[in-house]
Amino acid sequence: MSLTVLTQAPIATRVDFDAYPSAIAGLSAKPGAPGGSGAPAKPGGSAGPGGSRLFRYTPQGDVIRPPYPFQGRIAAGGDFPPAFQRYVLYVSYACPWAQRQLIVRELKGLQAAIPVAVVDPVRDGRGWAFREGPDLTLDHFNGFTFLREAYEATSPGYPGHISVPVLWDTVSQRIVSNNFPDISLDLGGQFNAWADNPDLDLYPQELRPEIDALNAKVYDTVNNGVYKAGGARNQGAYDRAIAALFATLDELEERLAGRTHLFGDRLTEADIRLWVTLARFDAVYVTHFRTNLRRLVDYPNLWDYARFLYRIPAFSETTKFDHIKRHYYITHDHLNPHRIVPIGLIADWDAPTQR
């Protein structure tokens, strides 16, 4: 099939935190501002025109990330069969869940088969938006101004959180999935007919039980663990998140002492899932989420491993530290109310590795 590309696409108006308080803060737009009433969000519910609160909490103050509502899968004979240029991937370079998809897409050589649209990393209460700027795109596929339009088109009146990545189906005109673990697996295995590297298997059958087990632990304590620390509502919740995070990082440091990758000499989905958090660790999480027991550079094996993967173009070319820092420090006003972007720690990602 041939994808229709719009020659002109709308541009969202500039970020305006006065008219549109951050969706993460749980407030909708001020009275009289387009798209919102100014009323506080209901607990666990809508937080304005950009979507609901990102997290929910246990009675003990621990962060809970709610499930992602769109979980379609790409499969031959299913509702969403593999096809060339049928699907569009909506991403932010700032988001670790979205960068996973970009890494897999480049490793497999699917740039021609799976087009991409990139949102502005800085979002006000209206959510992810399409604007002009370095490494940004407008939406030349659907003409959306805000990503919430994709959610509304799929589920009219959608009240939930607006997240990236989103895999969009141009035939049914709806979201296939915003469930990031599934998207990367489908990109890695369902589009080999159009891939430049069809023989690359990032999720080999014989390793799947081990990969799944490690991924589950890394997700709970590291990928989402940094958010548990950053979003903790009390000291106990923070302490629990930090203990679990660094216990796993210590285990991974030991695991990588005699291995090139997490599973020996073979690059797998597990490496990609861990790496996107490591890439943001010293730049953002150590300061912004207070994960400062140790830095990535304080772990000899993890730091060497992270730099080793960074030398692969699919990792380095999809890593935009400017997008990452501006997104976290400017958007999360509950953690950084003055929206000051720190200069950051000095880290030479291009330094030679021992691998």
C-alpha contacts under 8 A as a table, 3 or more apart, distances in Angstrom:
res1	aa1	res2	aa2	distance
1	M	83	A	7.50
1	M	84	F	6.36
1	M	85	Q	6.73
1	M	86	R	6.87
2	S	84	F	7.90
2	S	85	Q	6.61
2	S	86	R	7.78
3	L	85	Q	5.76
3	L	86	R	6.65
3	L	141	F	7.95
3	L	170	T	7.99
4	T	141	F	6.63
5	V	140	H	5.45
5	V	141	F	5.23
6	L	9	A	6.47
6	L	140	H	4.70
6	L	141	F	6.01
6	L	142	N	7.67
6	L	143	G	7.28
7	T	140	H	6.84
8	Q	140	H	6.87
9	A	138	L	6.16
9	A	139	D	6.04
9	A	140	H	5.56
9	A	143	G	5.13
9	A	144	F	7.63
10	P	130	F	7.83
10	P	138	L	7.09
10	P	139	D	7.55
10	P	143	G	6.20
10	P	144	F	6.95
10	P	145	T	5.67
11	I	130	F	5.94
11	I	131	R	5.15
11	I	132	E	7.13
11	I	138	L	6.76
11	I	145	T	5.98
12	A	129	A	6.14
12	A	130	F	5.70
12	A	131	R	5.53
12	A	145	T	5.38
12	A	146	F	7.04
13	T	131	R	7.66
14	R	131	R	7.94
15	V	122	V	7.31
15	V	123	R	6.53
15	V	124	D	5.86
16	D	19	A	5.69
16	D	20	Y	5.87
16	D	21	P	7.78
16	D	124	D	6.26
17	F	20	Y	4.82
17	F	21	P	4.75
17	F	22	S	6.47
17	F	124	D	5.51
17	F	125	G	7.13
18	D	21	P	5.98
18	D	30	K	7.86
19	A	29	A	5.82
19	A	30	K	5.63
19	A	33	A	6.06
20	Y	28	S	6.61
20	Y	29	A	4.40
20	Y	30	K	6.49
20	Y	33	A	7.59
20	Y	124	D	5.74
20	Y	125	G	4.63
20	Y	126	R	6.52
21	P	25	A	7.21
21	P	27	L	6.13
21	P	28	S	6.40
21	P	29	A	6.02
21	P	30	K	7.63
21	P	124	D	6.04
21	P	125	G	4.93
22	S	25	A	5.31
22	S	26	G	7.12
22	S	27	L	6.79
22	S	28	S	7.76
22	S	123	R	7.39
22	S	124	D	4.81
22	S	125	G	4.18
22	S	126	R	7.86
22	S	331	T	6.78
22	S	332	H	7.49
22	S	333	D	7.14
23	A	26	G	5.27
23	A	27	L	5.97
23	A	28	S	6.69
23	A	47	A	5.41
23	A	48	G	6.17
23	A	49	P	7.88
23	A	50	G	5.99
23	A	51	G	6.58
23	A	52	S	6.87
23	A	53	R	6.66
23	A	124	D	6.69
23	A	125	G	4.27
23	A	126	R	7.12
23	A	127	G	6.91
24	I	27	L	7.72
24	I	47	A	7.31
24	I	52	S	7.67
24	I	53	R	5.48
24	I	54	L	6.34
24	I	125	G	7.71
24	I	332	H	6.81
24	I	334	H	7.75
25	A	47	A	7.75
25	A	53	R	7.57
25	A	332	H	7.79
25	A	333	D	7.20
25	A	334	H	6.15
26	G	40	P	6.51
26	G	41	A	5.39
26	G	46	S	7.76
26	G	47	A	4.56
26	G	48	G	7.29
26	G	52	S	7.23
26	G	53	R	5.89
27	L	38	G	6.76
27	L	39	A	6.66
27	L	40	P	4.87
27	L	41	A	5.56
27	L	47	A	5.19
27	L	48	G	5.86
27	L	125	G	7.52
28	S	36	G	5.52
28	S	37	S	6.58
28	S	38	G	5.06
28	S	39	A	6.22
28	S	40	P	6.51
28	S	41	A	6.91
28	S	47	A	5.47
28	S	48	G	3.50
28	S	49	P	6.31
28	S	125	G	6.35
29	A	33	A	5.96
29	A	34	P	7.46
29	A	35	G	6.70
29	A	36	G	4.42
29	A	37	S	5.98
29	A	38	G	4.77
29	A	39	A	7.86
29	A	48	G	6.31
29	A	49	P	7.30
29	A	125	G	6.65
30	K	33	A	5.51
30	K	36	G	6.49
30	K	37	S	6.06
30	K	38	G	4.03
30	K	39	A	7.76
31	P	36	G	6.78
31	P	37	S	4.89
31	P	38	G	4.80
32	G	36	G	7.48
32	G	37	S	6.90
33	A	36	G	6.16
33	A	37	S	7.45
35	G	48	G	7.94
35	G	49	P	5.85
35	G	126	R	7.96
36	G	39	A	7.95
36	G	48	G	6.19
36	G	49	P	6.16
38	G	48	G	7.98
40	P	47	A	7.19
41	A	44	G	7.96
41	A	45	G	6.30
41	A	46	S	5.47
41	A	47	A	4.64
41	A	48	G	6.90
41	A	52	S	7.79
42	K	45	G	5.01
42	K	46	S	6.36
42	K	47	A	7.41
44	G	52	S	7.15
44	G	53	R	6.46
44	G	55	F	7.86
44	G	56	R	6.18
45	G	52	S	5.48
45	G	53	R	6.82
45	G	159	P	7.01
45	G	160	G	6.94
46	S	49	P	7.97
46	S	51	G	5.70
46	S	52	S	4.00
46	S	53	R	6.77
46	S	159	P	5.56
46	S	160	G	6.25
46	S	161	H	7.59
47	A	50	G	7.08
47	A	51	G	5.50
47	A	52	S	4.29
47	A	53	R	5.73
47	A	125	G	7.95
48	G	51	G	5.69
48	G	52	S	6.80
48	G	125	G	6.38
48	G	126	R	7.15
49	P	125	G	6.46
49	P	126	R	5.03
49	P	127	G	7.28
50	G	124	D	7.84
50	G	125	G	5.23
50	G	126	R	3.83
50	G	127	G	3.97
50	G	128	W	7.40
50	G	148	R	6.53
50	G	161	H	7.42
50	G	162	I	6.43
51	G	125	G	8.00
51	G	126	R	7.60
51	G	127	G	6.89
51	G	148	R	7.60
51	G	159	P	6.41
51	G	160	G	5.38
51	G	161	H	4.28
51	G	162	I	5.17
52	S	159	P	6.69
52	S	160	G	4.95
52	S	161	H	4.28
52	S	162	I	7.32
53	R	56	R	7.40
53	R	160	G	7.94
53	R	161	H	6.26
54	L	65	R	7.10
54	L	66	P	7.96
54	L	161	H	6.17
55	F	63	V	6.25
55	F	64	I	5.77
55	F	65	R	5.15
55	F	66	P	6.75
55	F	231	G	7.96
56	R	63	V	5.97
56	R	64	I	5.00
56	R	65	R	6.30
56	R	66	P	6.92
57	Y	60	Q	7.62
57	Y	61	G	5.47
57	Y	62	D	5.37
57	Y	63	V	4.76
57	Y	64	I	5.34
58	T	61	G	5.23
58	T	62	D	5.27
58	T	63	V	6.70
58	T	64	I	6.95
59	P	62	D	7.51
60	Q	236	G	7.95
60	Q	237	A	6.94
61	G	232	A	6.21
61	G	233	R	5.02
61	G	234	N	6.07
61	G	236	G	7.95
61	G	237	A	5.75
62	D	228	K	6.78
62	D	232	A	5.81
62	D	233	R	6.96
62	D	237	A	5.01
62	D	238	Y	7.75
63	V	227	Y	7.69
63	V	228	K	5.17
63	V	231	G	6.37
63	V	232	A	6.16
63	V	237	A	7.94
64	I	228	K	7.82
68	Y	71	Q	7.17
68	Y	178	N	6.30
68	Y	179	N	5.39
69	P	177	S	7.96
69	P	178	N	7.27
69	P	179	N	7.46
70	F	175	I	6.93
70	F	176	V	6.46
70	F	177	S	4.60
70	F	178	N	5.51
70	F	179	N	6.43
71	Q	176	V	6.68
71	Q	177	S	4.63
71	Q	178	N	6.57
71	Q	179	N	5.60
71	Q	182	D	7.59
72	G	80	F	7.55
72	G	176	V	4.89
72	G	177	S	5.15
73	R	80	F	6.66
73	R	176	V	6.96
73	R	177	S	7.17
73	R	182	D	7.12
73	R	183	I	7.63
73	R	186	D	7.08
74	I	78	G	7.22
74	I	79	D	7.80
74	I	80	F	5.06
74	I	81	P	5.47
74	I	82	P	6.04
74	I	186	D	6.00
74	I	190	Q	6.69
75	A	78	G	5.37
75	A	79	D	7.72
75	A	80	F	6.21
75	A	81	P	4.91
75	A	82	P	6.24
75	A	190	Q	6.77
76	A	80	F	7.50
76	A	81	P	4.60
76	A	82	P	6.19
77	G	80	F	7.81
77	G	81	P	6.02
78	G	81	P	5.60
80	F	169	D	7.69
80	F	176	V	7.44
82	P	86	R	8.00
82	P	190	Q	6.15
82	P	191	F	6.04
83	A	86	R	5.58
83	A	87	Y	7.73
83	A	113	A	7.91
83	A	191	F	7.33
84	F	87	Y	7.77
84	F	113	A	4.94
84	F	114	I	7.22
84	F	194	W	6.85
85	Q	88	V	7.30
85	Q	112	A	7.41
85	Q	113	A	4.88
85	Q	114	I	5.50
85	Q	115	P	6.68
86	R	114	I	7.62
86	R	169	D	6.21
86	R	170	T	5.69
86	R	171	V	6.83
87	Y	114	I	6.06
87	Y	115	P	7.22
87	Y	167	L	6.57
87	Y	168	W	5.43
87	Y	169	D	4.76
87	Y	170	T	5.92
88	V	114	I	5.89
88	V	115	P	5.18
88	V	116	V	5.76
88	V	117	A	7.43
88	V	141	F	7.79
88	V	167	L	5.83
88	V	168	W	5.09
88	V	169	D	6.65
88	V	170	T	7.29
89	L	114	I	6.77
89	L	115	P	6.25
89	L	116	V	4.77
89	L	117	A	6.37
89	L	165	P	6.96
89	L	166	V	5.81
89	L	167	L	4.74
89	L	168	W	6.30
90	Y	116	V	5.87
90	Y	117	A	4.99
90	Y	118	V	6.06
90	Y	119	V	7.45
90	Y	164	V	6.64
90	Y	165	P	5.57
90	Y	166	V	5.02
90	Y	167	L	6.41
90	Y	168	W	7.58
91	V	95	C	7.74
91	V	98	A	5.37
91	V	99	Q	7.53
91	V	116	V	7.19
91	V	117	A	6.35
91	V	118	V	5.09
91	V	119	V	6.33
91	V	164	V	5.52
91	V	165	P	4.85
91	V	166	V	6.81
92	S	95	C	5.50
92	S	98	A	6.09
92	S	99	Q	7.33
92	S	118	V	5.45
92	S	119	V	5.37
92	S	120	D	6.99
92	S	121	P	6.21
92	S	164	V	6.68
92	S	165	P	7.28
93	Y	96	P	7.64
93	Y	98	A	6.87
93	Y	99	Q	5.96
93	Y	118	V	7.37
93	Y	121	P	7.20
93	Y	318	T	6.80
93	Y	319	T	6.73
93	Y	320	K	6.17
93	Y	323	H	6.26
93	Y	324	I	6.87
94	A	98	A	7.92
94	A	99	Q	7.61
94	A	121	P	5.88
94	A	320	K	7.09
94	A	321	F	7.70
94	A	323	H	5.10
94	A	324	I	4.05
94	A	325	K	7.60
94	A	327	H	6.20
94	A	328	Y	8.00
95	C	98	A	5.27
95	C	99	Q	6.20
95	C	164	V	7.30
95	C	324	I	7.19
96	P	99	Q	5.06
96	P	100	R	6.46
96	P	276	V	5.29
96	P	277	T	6.50
97	W	100	R	5.55
97	W	101	Q	7.32
97	W	164	V	7.32
97	W	165	P	6.69
97	W	180	F	6.04
97	W	276	V	7.80
98	A	101	Q	5.45
98	A	102	L	6.74
98	A	164	V	5.99
98	A	165	P	4.71
98	A	180	F	7.28
99	Q	102	L	4.98
99	Q	103	I	6.15
99	Q	276	V	6.95
99	Q	318	T	6.72
99	Q	319	T	7.67
100	R	103	I	5.23
100	R	104	V	6.32
100	R	184	S	6.71
100	R	272	I	6.24
100	R	273	R	6.52
100	R	276	V	6.91
101	Q	104	V	5.23
101	Q	105	R	6.01
101	Q	165	P	7.73
101	Q	180	F	7.88
101	Q	183	I	6.98
101	Q	184	S	5.19
101	Q	187	L	7.46
102	L	105	R	5.01
102	L	106	E	6.22
102	L	314	A	7.64
102	L	318	T	6.60
103	I	106	E	5.30
103	I	107	L	6.06
103	I	272	I	7.47
103	I	314	A	5.09
103	I	315	F	5.85
103	I	318	T	6.75
104	V	107	L	5.06
104	V	108	K	6.00
104	V	184	S	6.47
104	V	187	L	6.78
104	V	188	G	6.23
104	V	314	A	7.69
105	R	108	K	5.40
105	R	109	G	6.01
105	R	110	L	5.11
105	R	111	Q	6.41
105	R	114	I	7.69
105	R	187	L	6.53
105	R	188	G	7.41
106	E	109	G	4.86
106	E	110	L	6.15
106	E	111	Q	6.45
106	E	314	A	5.32
107	L	110	L	7.92
107	L	197	N	7.29
107	L	200	L	8.00
107	L	314	A	5.85
108	K	188	G	6.73
108	K	192	N	7.98
108	K	195	A	5.74
108	K	196	D	6.21
108	K	197	N	4.89
108	K	198	P	6.51
108	K	200	L	6.66
109	G	112	A	7.84
109	G	195	A	5.10
109	G	196	D	4.50
109	G	197	N	5.73
110	L	113	A	5.09
110	L	114	I	5.86
110	L	191	F	7.75
110	L	194	W	6.80
110	L	195	A	5.12
110	L	196	D	6.73
111	Q	114	I	5.61
111	Q	115	P	6.39
112	A	115	P	6.50
113	A	194	W	6.30
113	A	195	A	7.56
117	A	136	L	7.75
117	A	137	T	5.68
117	A	138	L	6.72
117	A	139	D	5.91
117	A	140	H	7.84
118	V	130	F	7.26
118	V	135	D	7.56
118	V	136	L	5.19
118	V	137	T	5.13
118	V	138	L	7.22
118	V	139	D	7.96
119	V	128	W	6.07
119	V	129	A	5.44
119	V	130	F	4.94
119	V	131	R	6.98
119	V	136	L	6.12
119	V	137	T	6.71
119	V	138	L	7.58
120	D	123	R	6.92
120	D	128	W	6.50
120	D	129	A	5.69
120	D	130	F	5.91
120	D	131	R	6.06
120	D	136	L	6.39
121	P	128	W	7.42
121	P	323	H	5.62
121	P	324	I	7.29
121	P	326	R	6.83
121	P	327	H	4.86
122	V	128	W	7.63
122	V	326	R	6.47
122	V	327	H	4.90
122	V	330	I	6.66
122	V	331	T	5.89
123	R	126	R	7.03
123	R	127	G	5.29
123	R	128	W	5.49
123	R	129	A	6.91
123	R	327	H	7.50
123	R	331	T	6.00
124	D	127	G	5.79
124	D	128	W	7.89
124	D	331	T	6.87
126	R	129	A	7.72
126	R	146	F	7.54
127	G	146	F	7.02
127	G	147	L	7.27
127	G	148	R	7.07
127	G	162	I	6.83
128	W	146	F	5.91
128	W	147	L	5.60
128	W	148	R	7.41
128	W	162	I	7.61
128	W	163	S	7.91
129	A	145	T	6.05
129	A	146	F	4.33
129	A	147	L	6.04
130	F	136	L	7.64
130	F	137	T	6.67
130	F	138	L	5.12
130	F	139	D	6.60
130	F	144	F	7.56
130	F	145	T	5.52
130	F	146	F	6.10
130	F	147	L	7.75
131	R	136	L	6.85
131	R	137	T	6.81
131	R	138	L	6.01
132	E	136	L	5.94
132	E	137	T	6.32
132	E	138	L	6.72
133	G	136	L	5.32
133	G	137	T	7.63
138	L	143	G	7.83
138	L	145	T	7.91
139	D	142	N	6.08
139	D	143	G	5.12
139	D	144	F	5.76
139	D	145	T	7.25
140	H	143	G	5.64
144	F	147	L	6.55
144	F	149	E	6.24
144	F	150	A	7.37
145	T	149	E	7.52
146	F	149	E	5.82
146	F	150	A	8.00
147	L	150	A	5.53
147	L	151	Y	7.10
147	L	162	I	7.38
148	R	151	Y	5.04
148	R	152	E	6.13
148	R	162	I	6.10
149	E	152	E	4.94
149	E	153	A	5.98
150	A	153	A	5.10
150	A	154	T	6.25
150	A	174	R	6.98
150	A	175	I	6.87
151	Y	154	T	5.13
151	Y	155	S	5.95
151	Y	156	P	7.58
151	Y	158	Y	6.52
151	Y	162	I	7.39
151	Y	174	R	7.90
151	Y	175	I	7.05
152	E	155	S	5.08
152	E	156	P	4.63
152	E	157	G	6.11
152	E	158	Y	5.69
153	A	156	P	5.94
153	A	173	Q	7.61
153	A	174	R	6.48
154	T	173	Q	7.45
154	T	174	R	4.74
154	T	175	I	5.97
155	S	158	Y	5.32
163	S	166	V	7.36
163	S	178	N	7.09
164	V	178	N	6.66
165	P	178	N	5.77
165	P	179	N	7.88
165	P	180	F	6.49
166	V	175	I	6.80
166	V	176	V	7.62
166	V	177	S	5.99
166	V	178	N	4.65
166	V	179	N	7.96
167	L	175	I	5.99
167	L	176	V	5.50
167	L	177	S	5.38
167	L	178	N	6.44
167	L	183	I	7.30
168	W	173	Q	7.21
168	W	174	R	5.92
168	W	175	I	4.47
168	W	176	V	5.45
168	W	177	S	7.31
169	D	172	S	5.81
169	D	173	Q	5.49
169	D	174	R	5.58
169	D	175	I	6.09
169	D	176	V	6.07
170	T	173	Q	4.91
170	T	174	R	7.21
175	I	178	N	7.43
177	S	180	F	7.64
177	S	182	D	7.90
177	S	183	I	6.96
178	N	183	I	7.59
179	N	182	D	5.84
179	N	183	I	6.55
180	F	183	I	5.16
180	F	184	S	6.64
181	P	184	S	5.91
181	P	185	L	6.72
182	D	185	L	5.22
182	D	186	D	6.20
183	I	186	D	5.17
183	I	187	L	6.14
184	S	187	L	5.02
184	S	188	G	5.99
185	L	188	G	5.04
185	L	189	G	6.19
185	L	203	Y	7.46
185	L	269	E	7.91
186	D	189	G	5.24
186	D	190	Q	5.25
186	D	191	F	7.65
187	L	190	Q	5.93
187	L	191	F	6.26
188	G	191	F	7.14
188	G	192	N	7.87
188	G	201	D	7.13
188	G	202	L	6.63
188	G	203	Y	7.76
189	G	192	N	6.44
189	G	201	D	7.39
191	F	194	W	5.83
191	F	195	A	6.30
192	N	195	A	4.81
192	N	197	N	7.59
192	N	198	P	4.67
192	N	199	D	7.87
193	A	198	P	7.14
194	W	198	P	7.80
195	A	198	P	5.18
197	N	200	L	5.74
198	P	201	D	7.85
201	D	204	P	5.72
201	D	268	T	7.50
202	L	267	L	6.50
202	L	268	T	4.22
202	L	269	E	5.16
203	Y	207	L	7.21
203	Y	208	R	6.35
203	Y	211	I	7.77
203	Y	268	T	5.95
203	Y	269	E	5.91
204	P	207	L	5.53
204	P	208	R	6.20
204	P	268	T	7.93
205	Q	208	R	5.32
206	E	209	P	7.65
207	L	210	E	5.46
207	L	211	I	5.94
208	R	211	I	4.93
208	R	212	D	5.80
209	P	212	D	5.18
209	P	213	A	6.21
210	E	213	A	5.16
210	E	214	L	6.23
211	I	214	L	5.25
211	I	215	N	5.89
211	I	269	E	7.67
211	I	270	A	6.16
212	D	215	N	5.05
212	D	216	A	6.06
213	A	216	A	5.25
213	A	217	K	6.51
214	L	217	K	5.23
214	L	218	V	6.07
214	L	270	A	7.28
215	N	218	V	5.08
215	N	219	Y	5.84
215	N	270	A	5.91
215	N	273	R	7.41
216	A	219	Y	5.21
216	A	220	D	6.21
217	K	220	D	5.26
217	K	221	T	6.09
217	K	222	V	7.79
218	V	221	T	5.41
218	V	222	V	5.03
218	V	223	N	6.15
218	V	248	T	7.29
218	V	274	L	6.87
219	Y	222	V	5.60
219	Y	223	N	4.61
219	Y	224	N	5.52
219	Y	225	G	7.23
219	Y	273	R	8.00
220	D	223	N	6.58
220	D	224	N	5.44
220	D	225	G	5.82
221	T	224	N	6.11
221	T	225	G	4.17
221	T	226	V	7.55
221	T	241	A	7.18
221	T	244	A	5.59
221	T	245	L	4.86
221	T	248	T	6.80
222	V	225	G	4.34
222	V	226	V	5.95
222	V	245	L	5.27
222	V	248	T	7.19
222	V	249	L	7.61
222	V	274	L	7.75
222	V	277	T	7.36
223	N	226	V	6.31
223	N	227	Y	7.64
223	N	273	R	7.71
223	N	274	L	6.95
223	N	277	T	5.80
224	N	227	Y	5.19
224	N	228	K	6.26
225	G	228	K	4.88
225	G	229	A	6.32
225	G	241	A	5.95
225	G	242	I	7.58
225	G	244	A	7.49
225	G	245	L	5.75
226	V	229	A	5.15
226	V	230	G	6.13
226	V	241	A	7.49
226	V	242	I	7.87
226	V	245	L	7.17
226	V	285	Y	6.69
226	V	289	F	6.58
226	V	291	T	6.86
227	Y	230	G	4.89
227	Y	231	G	5.67
227	Y	289	F	7.05
228	K	231	G	5.27
228	K	232	A	5.72
228	K	237	A	7.79
228	K	238	Y	7.10
228	K	241	A	5.79
229	A	232	A	5.30
229	A	237	A	7.37
229	A	238	Y	4.88
229	A	239	D	7.69
229	A	241	A	5.22
229	A	242	I	6.19
229	A	289	F	6.08
229	A	290	R	7.04
229	A	291	T	6.94
230	G	238	Y	7.59
230	G	285	Y	7.86
230	G	288	H	7.11
230	G	289	F	3.87
230	G	290	R	6.44
230	G	291	T	7.80
231	G	289	F	7.54
232	A	235	Q	7.46
232	A	237	A	5.44
232	A	238	Y	5.16
233	R	237	A	6.71
233	R	238	Y	7.50
234	N	237	A	5.54
234	N	238	Y	6.37
235	Q	238	Y	5.09
235	Q	239	D	6.00
236	G	239	D	5.08
236	G	240	R	6.18
237	A	240	R	5.23
237	A	241	A	6.28
238	Y	241	A	5.18
238	Y	242	I	6.13
239	D	242	I	5.16
239	D	243	A	6.09
240	R	243	A	5.26
240	R	244	A	6.31
241	A	244	A	5.33
241	A	245	L	6.03
242	I	245	L	5.05
242	I	246	F	6.15
242	I	291	T	6.68
243	A	246	F	5.60
243	A	247	A	6.02
244	A	247	A	5.16
244	A	248	T	6.29
245	L	248	T	5.45
245	L	249	L	6.32
246	F	249	L	4.82
246	F	250	D	5.94
246	F	293	L	7.76
247	A	250	D	5.17
247	A	251	E	6.36
248	T	251	E	4.97
248	T	252	L	6.14
249	L	252	L	4.99
249	L	253	E	6.05
250	D	253	E	5.07
250	D	254	E	6.44
251	E	254	E	5.21
251	E	255	R	6.13
252	L	255	R	4.81
252	L	256	L	6.08
252	L	302	L	7.33
253	E	256	L	5.38
253	E	257	A	6.50
253	E	299	Y	6.64
253	E	300	P	7.67
253	E	301	N	5.56
253	E	302	L	5.53
254	E	257	A	5.27
254	E	301	N	7.73
255	R	258	G	6.91
255	R	259	R	7.08
255	R	262	L	7.18
256	L	259	R	4.92
256	L	260	T	6.74
256	L	261	H	6.85
256	L	262	L	6.50
256	L	301	N	5.96
256	L	302	L	6.94
256	L	305	Y	7.64
257	A	301	N	5.95
259	R	262	L	6.68
259	R	263	F	7.27
259	R	264	G	4.99
259	R	265	D	6.79
260	T	263	F	7.90
260	T	264	G	5.72
260	T	265	D	5.36
260	T	266	R	7.90
260	T	305	Y	7.19
260	T	355	R	6.20
261	H	264	G	5.15
261	H	265	D	5.66
261	H	266	R	6.28
261	H	267	L	6.17
261	H	271	D	6.82
261	H	305	Y	7.41
262	L	266	R	7.95
262	L	267	L	7.77
262	L	268	T	7.94
262	L	270	A	7.08
262	L	271	D	6.26
263	F	266	R	5.93
263	F	267	L	7.30
263	F	268	T	7.41
267	L	270	A	7.99
267	L	271	D	6.42
268	T	271	D	5.54
268	T	272	I	6.93
269	E	272	I	5.24
269	E	273	R	6.28
270	A	273	R	5.19
270	A	274	L	6.27
271	D	274	L	5.31
271	D	275	W	5.88
272	I	275	W	5.15
272	I	276	V	6.51
273	R	276	V	6.04
273	R	277	T	7.48
274	L	277	T	5.73
274	L	278	L	6.54
275	W	278	L	4.94
275	W	279	A	6.08
275	W	306	A	6.51
275	W	309	L	7.94
276	V	279	A	5.20
276	V	280	R	6.71
277	T	280	R	5.32
277	T	281	F	6.03
278	L	281	F	4.98
278	L	282	D	7.77
278	L	296	L	6.95
278	L	306	A	6.87
279	A	282	D	7.50
279	A	283	A	7.59
279	A	306	A	7.28
280	R	283	A	5.25
280	R	284	V	5.60
280	R	285	Y	6.47
280	R	324	I	7.40
281	F	284	V	5.69
281	F	285	Y	4.80
281	F	286	V	5.96
281	F	295	R	7.27
281	F	296	L	6.52
282	D	285	Y	6.11
282	D	286	V	5.33
282	D	287	T	7.60
282	D	295	R	5.95
282	D	296	L	6.17
282	D	297	V	7.85
282	D	344	G	7.87
282	D	345	L	6.82
283	A	286	V	7.19
283	A	287	T	7.83
283	A	321	F	7.76
283	A	325	K	6.97
283	A	344	G	5.92
283	A	345	L	6.69
284	V	287	T	5.79
284	V	288	H	5.50
284	V	289	F	7.31
284	V	324	I	7.81
284	V	325	K	6.40
284	V	328	Y	7.22
284	V	329	Y	7.93
285	Y	288	H	5.13
285	Y	289	F	4.72
285	Y	290	R	6.44
285	Y	291	T	5.87
285	Y	292	N	7.99
286	V	289	F	6.05
286	V	290	R	5.20
286	V	291	T	4.42
286	V	292	N	4.69
286	V	294	R	7.98
286	V	295	R	6.68
287	T	290	R	5.07
287	T	291	T	6.83
287	T	292	N	6.79
288	H	291	T	7.96
288	H	328	Y	7.73
288	H	329	Y	7.19
288	H	335	L	7.13
288	H	336	N	7.79
291	T	294	R	7.45
292	N	295	R	6.37
294	R	298	D	6.18
294	R	299	Y	7.99
295	R	298	D	5.23
295	R	299	Y	7.27
296	L	299	Y	5.55
296	L	302	L	6.87
296	L	303	W	5.80
297	V	300	P	6.73
297	V	302	L	7.90
297	V	303	W	5.38
297	V	347	A	7.70
298	D	303	W	7.55
299	Y	302	L	5.41
299	Y	303	W	5.76
300	P	303	W	5.37
300	P	304	D	6.06
301	N	304	D	5.11
301	N	305	Y	5.98
302	L	305	Y	4.99
302	L	306	A	5.99
303	W	306	A	5.07
303	W	307	R	6.25
304	D	307	R	5.25
304	D	308	F	6.09
304	D	353	T	5.51
304	D	354	Q	6.73
304	D	355	R	7.44
305	Y	308	F	4.96
305	Y	309	L	6.35
305	Y	353	T	7.70
305	Y	355	R	7.38
306	A	309	L	5.38
306	A	310	Y	6.20
307	R	310	Y	4.84
307	R	311	R	6.50
307	R	349	W	5.49
307	R	350	D	6.78
307	R	351	A	7.34
307	R	352	P	7.89
307	R	353	T	6.68
308	F	311	R	5.52
308	F	312	I	7.55
308	F	353	T	6.02
308	F	355	R	6.63
309	L	312	I	5.51
309	L	315	F	6.60
310	Y	313	P	7.14
310	Y	315	F	5.26
310	Y	316	S	5.01
310	Y	349	W	7.14
310	Y	350	D	7.84
311	R	315	F	7.26
311	R	316	S	6.48
311	R	350	D	7.35
312	I	315	F	5.59
312	I	316	S	6.41
313	P	316	S	5.08
313	P	317	E	5.37
313	P	318	T	7.94
314	A	317	E	5.67
314	A	318	T	6.27
315	F	318	T	5.60
315	F	319	T	6.40
316	S	319	T	5.17
317	E	320	K	7.64
320	K	323	H	5.40
320	K	324	I	6.33
321	F	324	I	4.89
321	F	325	K	6.07
322	D	325	K	5.39
322	D	326	R	6.09
323	H	326	R	5.36
323	H	327	H	5.95
324	I	327	H	5.37
324	I	328	Y	6.46
325	K	328	Y	5.53
325	K	329	Y	5.95
325	K	330	I	7.99
325	K	341	V	6.75
326	R	329	Y	5.46
326	R	330	I	5.46
326	R	331	T	7.52
326	R	341	V	6.51
327	H	330	I	5.63
327	H	331	T	5.47
327	H	332	H	7.80
328	Y	331	T	5.51
328	Y	332	H	5.73
329	Y	332	H	5.90
329	Y	333	D	7.44
329	Y	335	L	8.00
329	Y	336	N	6.22
329	Y	339	R	5.76
329	Y	340	I	6.58
329	Y	341	V	5.58
330	I	333	D	6.48
330	I	336	N	7.22
330	I	339	R	4.49
330	I	340	I	6.88
330	I	341	V	7.00
331	T	339	R	7.48
332	H	335	L	5.64
332	H	336	N	6.15
332	H	337	P	7.63
332	H	339	R	7.91
333	D	336	N	4.67
333	D	337	P	4.27
333	D	338	H	7.15
333	D	339	R	6.41
334	H	337	P	5.81
336	N	339	R	5.38
336	N	340	I	7.09
348	D	351	A	5.52
